Amino acid sequence: MGEYLFEYHAGRAAFDHANDALGWDIGEICRHASIEELTRTDRAQLALLTCSVAVLRILEESGLSFGVAAGHSLGEYSALVAAGHLSFADALRVVEQRGLAMQRCAEASGGTMAAVLGLDDETVEAICGTLGEVWVANYNSPGQVVISGSLDSVADAGRIAQEKGAKKIIPLAVAGAFHTPFMAGAANALARALEKVPFTDSLGGRPRFFSTTESRFPVVSELPSILSRQLISPVRFTQSMTGLLASASPPRRGIEVGPGSVLTGLMKRIARGFAVSSSGDSDSLRKTIDQSLEMRENEQGP
């Protein structure tokens, strides 16, 4: 995971920074750990954050800048680093506590998640409302929502969704029922950890942070409560991106900063005409840098 990021000085520097902050080698975990260790909630979150910030540093070193930074769940931490509200070292330490707290909650409460494809949000919300322990956790894109809760309730909701015309129910390989009341203990533990973290106002030239939990630009003083509440609240990615693109000063294009290309795919379904690219492998990262620099040159003119 993230092997291609070591080809860049800024990528290697981000991993070195993370190693110093954590006191152990996150790069070794990313590149050489077993899939079982890498996908543990407490390990996976740190790996994703570090890879995302490494990509961010590479893009910045290449001369790219951003107007808005947003993230999907854990991605809000790298977005806060991009916006300058949170240092990378503090983000790592908080995410380490976040992952451990979520792991403990998952082991104590169990639960699971599943993606529901082909139904509108209201229908899925209504299905969850008829059952005891299942909620909408992620509004990912039109026709794709993720439900989360107890094993039985998620299974029941999936069955009812198929009866109502869902195209597919995809169980997710997760350790617990994230973004639900099942994570209340983790949210409380994270709130205590966040009390010790300094959040700062964004410096000039940094992007503005847009919360996909709140679907708005929050002020700095709200960030600790938003991040702890995030664990028990749905990610409103569809609503957030739709609102952002309809705002008075919408972004012209988007870059998915970090491993994979899941959000790129979601954005293509949310706003088909919006230009978005990924950076989840060596070819994608290089292509994104080249396209972005070319676009900037064309906009600036001779």
Secondary structure by P-SEA (a helix, b strand, c coil): ccccccccaaaaaaaaaaaaaacccaaaaaccccccccccaaaaaaaaaaaaaaaaaaaaaacccccbbbbcccaaaaaaaaaccccaaaaaaaaaaaaaaaaaaaaacccbbbbbccccaaaaaaaaaacccccccccccccbbbbbccaaaaaaaaaaaaaaccccccccccccccccccaaaaaaaaaaaaccbbbbcccccbbbbbbccccccccccaaaaaaaaccccccaaaaaaaaaaacccccccccccccccaaaaaaaaacccbbbbbcccaaaaaaaaaaaaaaaaaaacc
